[in-house]
Amino acid sequence: MILKICTRFSMHPRFNGYSYRDEFVADAVLRCLTHALDKIDLTHPNCNPFSYITQTSYNVFRQRIKNEKKFMKAKQHLREQIYDEFENSEGIKNTKDNPEDED
């Protein structure tokens, strides 16, 4: 049931456009199995394990998006740094296609 809840929740329009939805589901299932199941008290009269698992999945999805954005930003920064080093070593800083710093 945990896998089913996490999989269906990953199809929510808020998370549907991401290419790493499989990682969403894997992280959410892992978190639910390791942490959430220990905290659910079935003897409590207002216990709702489905909402608890859904909320845990939501938090894991948001954390994964945050981590992926940080990773993408780091990759972009590294690409720009390598490209700048290449431009400086080849001497192609001010070309017709790259009118940067042309004052």
N, C-alpha and C positions, 0 to 999 in steps of 0.2 A: 504494500500500500504506500509506503514511503516513496518508493521509486515512481509509482504512478502519480502521486501528488506532485512531486518535484518536476516530473516530465510535463504534466499538463500545465503546471504553473509557469514553466519556461515558455509556453506558447502564448502567454498573455501578451497583448499588443505592446506593452511597455518593454518586454524583453525579446520580442520576436525578431527584430532586425539584426541581432548580433550574430556573428559567425561562430562564436565560441559558446553556443548554447549547451553543447555536450559537456563542457567544463562546468557550466552552471549546475547542471543536474548532478554531475559526479561530486562536486564540492558540497552541494546541499545534502545529498544522500549520506555522504561521509560525516558531515556535521550532525545530521539528525541521528545517525547510528551511534556516534561517539558521545555526543553531549545531550541532545534533546531527550532521548529516551530515558535517561537517568533522572531528568527533572520532571517528567510527567507523573503526576500522582493520580492514579485512576480511582482511588478511594474518595477523592475530593468531590463534593456534589456538583461543582461548576466546572469540572474537568472537561476540556475540549481538545483532545490531542490533534485533531485535524487542523484547527486554527493555529495551534502551537507549531506544528510542522510547517504549515504554510508561511507563518511569520518568520520562522527560522530560515526557510528557503529564500524568502524575500531579502532578508538581511545578508545572506550569503551571496545572492545574485548581485546586490548593490556593491558589496565588497569586491567581488570579482571584477565588476565593471570599473571600479575605482583603480584596482591594481593593473588592469589591462590598459587603461588610459595612461597611467604613469609609465608603464612599460613602453607604450607606443611613443610617448613624448621623449623618453630616453633614446629610443631607436632613431627618432627623427633628429634629435640633437646630435647624435653620433654621425648620422648621414651628412648633416650640414657641416660638421667639423671636418670630416674626411674630404668632402667636396671642396671646402675652402682651402684645405692643405694642398689638394690636387691643383686647384687654380693657382695658388701661389707658387708651387713648384714648377708648373708648366708656363707660367707667365701669361695666362689668358684672362686676367682680371678685367681689363677694359676692352672688350671687343664690341663689334657692332651689335651682336645679339645680347650682350650683357652691358648695357650703358650705365651701370652702377658707378658712382663716384666720378662722373664725367662733368666736372665743373671748370 
